[in-house]
Amino acid sequence: MEVVPLESDTEVATLAADTIEAAVRTRPDAVLGLATGSTPLLTYRELIRRHHAGTGPSYARVWCFTLDEYVGLPPGHPGSYRATIARELTDPLGIPAERVRGPDPTEAHLASAGERYEAELKAAGGVEVQLLGIGSDGHLAFNEPGSSLGSLTRIKTLAEQTRQDNARFFGSSDEVPRHVLTQGLGTILRARHLLLLATGPGKAHALAAAVEGPLSATCPASVLQLHPHATVLVDPAAAQGLERRAHYREVYDAKPAWQGL
């Protein structure tokens, strides 16, 4: 795992955007794994800014797979992750809607939704870069504490803390669905490059547990320790709990220029 302490959330977004663009330039039909929530928004805005300025790559052949989806929202609900990712990234980048995939939350197909999404991911050739955030309790996607480290896409019940954290996207926590479909930790680990973004003081405790604590289902994000190519980009507020943050920065500064992330 490579941990990169940066000077601001803007630097986090810039380096994350660089990494995603590099993957698309190398492989124009790359499969990108997309996260929702507040943390990736600056990265998405930077990618859109570059695209509109004409400096970004073409995304016409890219495939996108979301990490998760709420269960029980009416079709087209603006709080659904399919609608959110279209609004915040894929529509502005000109990625055709049919090339953006997510777990199917319709009630009639719910029992087989996880298995079908796993098959779609494999048929697409796997995710090249998976963008990730970390929850205040260490959850990854919607894999709450206690989730199996080898879990696959499935339906999960949200912890009350997670519903409260996500209430800002709805009218109140009571309006946040209780169930979701989420990629499992084992599913996420199949991506070739995991790119975790952590910003703000509310992520400091969970990030320290994930990066420097033991590998444990108590902190699902600690599963990144098992991945051969995991990168963590972190701003000063989120890095304040890292005991080795000076070492991480020293190592990053000494990297050969050609190596990248």
N, C-alpha and C positions, 0 to 999 in steps of 0.2 A: 504494500500500500504506500502510495506517495501522498504526503500531506503537504499542501502549499499554503502557508500563511501569507495573506495579501494585505494591502493597506486600506482597502475599502470594499464595500459591496459592489461598487462600480468596477473595480479591478477584477473581482470574482466574475462578474458578468462578461467582461471583455475577454478574459482568458477562456471562459467556457464557450463563448461564441467562436473564438479562434479554433478551438478543438473540434467543434461541430462542423464548422466550415471546412477544416482540413480533411475530415472524414468524407464529406460530400465531394470535395474536389478529387480525392483519391479514388472514390467509388461513387459515381453519379447516381447509381441506383441503390445507395446504401439504405439500410433499415435503421431508422432512428427510434429509440425508445424515449417517450415523452412523459414528463411529470407535470402535474398541475399544482396549484397552491401559490403562495406569495413568493417563495424563494426564487423560482426560475423566471419570474416576470421580467426582471432587468435583463436577463440573458435573451429572452425572447424579443424584447424591445430593441436590443442591440442588433440581433440578427435581422429584424425587420428594417431597422434604420439602414443597415448596410445594403440590404436587398433593394430598397427604394433608391439608394444612392448609386446603384449599379456596380458596387464593388464586391457583392457577395456572389456565390456560385448559383447555378440554376438548380432549383429543387423540383423540376418537372418530373423527374424519374424516381424521386425519393419515395420510400414507403415509411409510414409512421405507425407505431403501435403505442397506445396509451397503457399506463400501468394498471389502471383500475377504473371502476365505474360504480356509481350509486345504483342501488336496486330500489324500485318503487316510485321513481319520479315519472311524471307523464312524458310522453315523447316530445322532444324539442324543448324541454325545460332548460332555462338558461343556466341553471346550476349543475346540470349534468356535465361530466367531464368531456364527453364528445363535443357538446356545444361550446364548452369553455376553451378547449384546445383549438377549435376552429376559429373562435373569436380572437384568441390571444396570439396565435402563431400560424397555423397552417393556411387559413384563408389569406392573410396578408402576404404570405410567402408564395402564394399561387399554387399550393399543393392541391391537386384534385381531391375532392371529398372521398372518392372511391379508393384512394391510396392511403387513407387514414382509418385505422382499425382500432377497435376497442372491444372489451368483453360485452357480450350480448345480455342485457339485463331484463329482456322481456320475460314475463312470468311463464309463458308457455314453453320456453326453451331454457329455463333457468337451471334445471337439473343437469343438463349436459353442457352448460356454458363454459365451464372451466376446461373441460376436455377438448372442446372445439377450439377454444382460444389457444391452447397449447399446440394443437395441430396447425393452426394458422401461423403461429410464430415459427414453427419448424419448417413449414412449407416455404416461408419467405426467406429461409436461409439463416435465420437468427439475427439478433440485434447487433449492430456495429458499435454504436455508442448509446448507452442507457443513462439518461439524465435522471438524477435522484435528489430528493430532499430528505431531511431527517425530522421526525416528529419530536416534540418536547419530551416524550417518554421513550424515545429511541426507536419508534416504529419506522418501518421502511415500506413504502407504498402503504397498504392498509394491513400490513402484518404487525399486529399488536404484540406487546410483550407476552411471551409464552408460545408464540408461533413456532412451528417446526422449522429448523434450519434447512430442511430439505423439501419444504412444502411447494406445491404447484398451484396453478390458478384455481381459485375456489371461492365460495361464498363465505363471508366473515361477518360477525357482529361487531360493530364499532364500540370501543370503550367510551365511557361518558366523557372523559377528558378530550378525546379526539373529536367528539361531537361538539363540545364547547369550543375547541380550537377552530373548528370549521364553521361555527355559527356566523362568522363575519361574512360568509358567502351566501347566507340565507337571512331570513328575518330574525330568527332566534335559533337556539340549539334544539328547540322542540321541532323545528322544521327540517333539521338535518336527518336524512334517512338513517335507520338503525342497521341496515345491511348494505354490503358492498360486494362486488366481485373484484378480486385483486390478484395480480400475479403473485405467486409464492416466492419465498426466498430462494428456493432452488431454481425457479424459473429465471429470476433476476440474475443469478450467478452464471447463467449460460451466455449472457451478453459478453461480447469480446472486450469491451472497455466500459467500466462503471465510472461515472463522473458524478460525484456527490458534491452538492453545493450546500454550505452552511453559513448563514449570516444572522447576526443579531444575538443579543445576550440570552434570549430564551432558548437557544440551541446549545449553549456552552456545556451544560451538564451532560446532556445526551451525547454530544459529540465526543467529549472526553471519554465517556464510557465505551463508545463504539470504537474509538481509535486506540485508546491506551488501556482499556479495561479488558477483562477476560472475554473470550468467545462464549456467548451465553444467549439463550432464548429470552432471557430477561431484557436484553437490549438487542432487538432484532438486527439493528444496523451493524452490530459487531460482525455479522456474517461477511462483511466486506474484507475482513482479515483473511478469508479463505481464497479470495480472488487473485489471480496472477497479474491482473492489470486494473487496479482500482486507484482512482485519483480523487483526493478530497481538496476542494478549494474553499478557503475559510477566511472570513474577515476578522478584524481584531476583536470585536465583541464576542463572536462565537468561539474564538481561539483562546479566550482567557482561562479556560480550565485545562489547557494542554500543558503538561509539565515539560514536554520536549519541543515546544514550538520554536525556540531559537535554533535548535538542531535541525528541525525540518526546513527552516528558511535557509540555513547554511548549506544544506545539501542541495536544495533547489537552485540557489545562486551559483553553485559549482557545477551544475549540469552542463554537458557539451551543448552548444547552440543547436546542433542538428538533431538532438534527441527528442525534443518536444515532450509532450505529455503522453 
